[in-house]
Amino acid sequence: MQHSFTAILERTESKLWNWVIRVPDQIGDAIKATGNTRLIATFNNTEKAFCSFKPGGKVGYWLTINKEIRTKLKLDKGSKIKVKVEPDNSKYGMPLPEEMEELMYQDPEGEAIFHKLTPGKQRSLLYLIGKPKTSDTRLRKALAILEYLKMVNGKLDFPEMNEFIKGFKI
């Protein structure tokens, strides 16, 4: 089920989610009824993103929007934005980079540890792996992350992992 609406970009005081788009109550109620909290949003008919649907307590419902999209669309506080949302039925709530998919196929131990992580941590790692533009860089990052996960038996410490990735040699 798809929904479209126009909203205003807002900045919050939250330490977790700084930039949000309020979802109209009627649409938010319909999405909430499906039980799906992961959505694919298209902003201004051009930029597509996997995002989280959040209940906003007293303020209704909202979506997060990242800096990359805000920059591409030249959005700032108070900007009007067209939004189309649809359920994200993917396994991880975002695309699985093919480099990571292949490595998990070749490394059952790494795959098992990855799948023991919370869905949010899995998404964070997939985001880090999928961000680089070149396949070689994505592959190197995926290898480093799987090796790190095995080394710490899934006890993820992001600053430590980032240092491990920087020094990782193939």
N, C-alpha and C positions, 0 to 999 in steps of 0.2 A: 504494500500500500504506500503510495507516494503522497506527499503533502508539500504545498508551496505556500510561501508567505513572504512578506517584506517586514524587516525589523530594523532596529537601530543598534549599532555596535556600542557596547557599554564596557567601561572599565570597572572592575570590582576592587574591593579591599582584601579579597581572599589571597592567601599566600600560595594557594595551589592553582587557582584559575583566575588569571588577571583580566582576560578579555572574553566577553560572553555575548551571546545573542539570545534574547528572550523568545521563547516559542509561545505562540498564542495558546491560551488555556484549552480551547476546543481541540486543537491539534495535539497538544501535550497530553490531554486526557486519552485521546485515541491511541497515541504511541504507547503511553503507560499501560493501557489495557492489553497490548500485545505482549508485554513483559520484556520487550527488546530495549536494552539500554545502549546498544551500539548501533550507530547510524552511518550512512554514507550521505554526506551533505554536498550539494553543489552550490557554490556561492557566485552570485551575479552571472549565472549561466556559463561560467568558464572554469572555475577552480573547484576540483573535487577533493574531498578529504574524508577520511574515516574519523569519526568523532564520537564523543560520549554525550548521551542525553541525560541531563541531570534534573531531578526535582529541585526546585529552588525554595522550598519552604513557603514563606510568606509571599515570595515574589513569583511564584508559578514555576514554569519549566524553562530550561535554557540549554544552549549548546556552547561548547568551547570553540574558539577559533585561534589558530596559532599565528605566530609572527610572520612566518613565511607567506601565508595567504594574505594577511593584512598588508604586507609590503607589496606583494604582486598587484593587489587590487587598489593600492593607495588608500587604505581605509584608516580612519582615525576615530577617536571618540565622537559619537553622534552621527557617524556616517550611516546612510541608509544602505541596506544590503538585501538583495533578493536571495532567498534560500529555498532550495528544494531538498527534501529529505526522503530517504527510503531506508528500509531495514538493511542492516549489514548482516548477511547470513554466512559470512566467511568463518572459517574455523578459529581464527585468531583475532578477529576484529580489525584486521588490516592485511594487506597482501603479504604473502610469504615469499621473500626473495628466492629466486630459483637456486641461487648459490647455497643458501641455507637448507633448502629442501634436499638438494643433492648431498650435502654434508651429513644431514641427519640420516639419510638413507645409508650412507657409508659408515656412519659411526653410531651404532645402536646405544652405546653407553651414554654418549653425549645427548642423543635424542631423549633417552629416558630421563636424564637429569633435567633437561630443558622442560619436559612435560610435567615435571613435579613442581615447577615454579607456578606462582599465581598467574592467572590470565593477564593481569596488568603488567607484571614483570616480563612475561613473554612478549607482550606488545611493545614494551620499551626496548627490548633487545632486538626485535624485528625492525623497529623503527631505526635503531642505530645501524643495523646491517644494511637496510634498504636505502639509507640516505645518500651514500656516495654515488657519484655518477657512473663510475667505471665498474665493470664486472670484476676486474682484478682486485680493486679496493674492497668491494663487497665481499669477495671470497676471502681475502686476508682477514677482514674484520670478523667474518663468520667463523673462520678457523680459530682465531684468537679467543672469541667468546666461548666457543665450545670447549677449548682447552682450559680456559679459566674456570668454567663451570665444573669440569671434571676435577680440576685441581682443588677446588674449595667444596666439592660435593654439593653444589647448588646453593651454598650459603653466600648469596650475592651481596657484594659491597661495591656499589657503583664507582666511588672514587678509586678504590683499589683496582677494580676491573679496568678502568680507563688507563691507569698507569701500566697495567699488564699489556693492554692492547698497544700502547705506544712503543713498548719495548719488544713486542712479539716479532720473532723472526721465523720465516717459513723454512 
